[in-house]
């Protein structure tokens, strides 16, 4: 095994990084769970709908709850979610742009609504120390080859 190090790396954990947002999210989840319990279990008498719906909803929020590690190498981006390792090449993306709390890597040359499905969302850490270096790296790897 080589002793190579990534060009840039950091971790992001929104649940801990943004405590006010996390409290609001938990309150919303509790209100939603209670409301759906009343509708699905008490009124409809279909608890399966309740459990499936709540499971799908919580699964969609999973990236907010788990620690994510980003590593930018010379030829690829590696993202670690708990026990899942996602690896993408820079050549898969044609553009990038800053969004609210990170960077969206897009498979299109222009911003599109499909970016959320086809692109890759990279979250900054709470301190955001990696922003400048990340933008320089992405300009070099993605913008110059288009």
N, C-alpha and C positions, 0 to 999 in steps of 0.2 A: 504494500500500500504506500502511495506517495504522500509526501508531507505538503502537498499543495494546499493553499488557502484560497477561499473565494475572494474576488475583487472587492465585494461589499456584502455585508450580512447584518441582520438585526432580527429582533423578535417583536411581535405585536400581540397584545392581549387586551382587546377592547373592554372586556368585562371589568378588568382591574384598572385599566387606564382611564376610563370615564365613569367614575362611580355614580354621578348624578344620573346619567343616561341609563345606567344599569338598574338603579332603583326604579326609575320610571318604567323601564321595560318589565321588571318583575311585577310591578303593580298592574300594568296592562295585561300581562299573562294571567294573573290571578283573576282579574275582572272578566277576561275573555273565557277562562276555564269555567268560572261560576255561571256565566251567561249561557255558554254552550251546554253545560250540564242541565240547566233548566229546560232548554229547547230539546236537546237530543235525547236525554234520558227520561226526564219527567213527562214532557209533553208528547214526544214521539215514541217513547219506550224503545229506543234503539241505541243502547249503550255502545255498540260496535262503531257507529258513526262518530260518537264522541271521542272514543279512544283513538280511532284512526285519524280523525281530523286534528286532534291535539298532537299526535305523534308527527304528522306531516308538518304542522306549523312549527313545532319545536325543532324538527330536523332542518327546516329552512333557515333557522336562526343559529345553527351550529357554529358557523365561522365566528360569530360574536362571542361565543362561550369558550372556545378553545384557543390555546396558545399556538401561534403561527410563527414559524421561523422562515425567513427569506434568505437565500444565498444566490448571489449573482456571480457566475463564473465567466470565463473568457468566451465560451460558446453557448452557454445555456443558463436558464434560471431554474433553481430547485427550491420548492416550497414544501415544508414539512408541517403537516397537521397531525398531531398525536402520532399515530402509527401509519399514516398515509404519507407517501412521498410522491410529489408531483413534479415532473421534469419537463420543461419546454425549451425549445431553441429560440433564439432571437429571430431567426428567419421565419418563424411562424407568424410574426407580427409585422404590420406595415406602418403603424403609427402609434402614438401614445399621447395622452393628455392628462393634466392634473384634474382630479375631482375633489370632492369635499375633504376626505381624509386620506387621500393616497393618489395613486396613479392608475389609470386604466390603459392597459396595452390592448390595442385593437387589431383585429385581423383585416380591417378595412383601411383605405388611405384617408378617408374622411370620417368624422364622428357619425355613428349610426346608432339607432335604437337597439340593434342586435348586439351591441358591444357587451351588454350585461350577460348575454348567453354565450357568445363566441369568444369574447375577450378574456383577459386575465386582470383581476383587480388586485393591486398591490397596496396594502395599507402601510402607512408610516407608523413608526413607533410614537409614543406619547411625546417624546422630546423632539422628534423630527430632525435629529442631527444628520440623518442620511440623505435628506432631500437634495441638497446641492450636488453631492457626489452621484446620486442616483440619476438625476437629470443629465449630468454630463455623460455618464455611462450609456444611458438610453439614447441620447443624441448620437453618440458614436456608433452604437450597435444597430439601431433601428433607422434613424433619420437619414444617415449618410448612404445607405444602400438602396433607398427607395428610388 
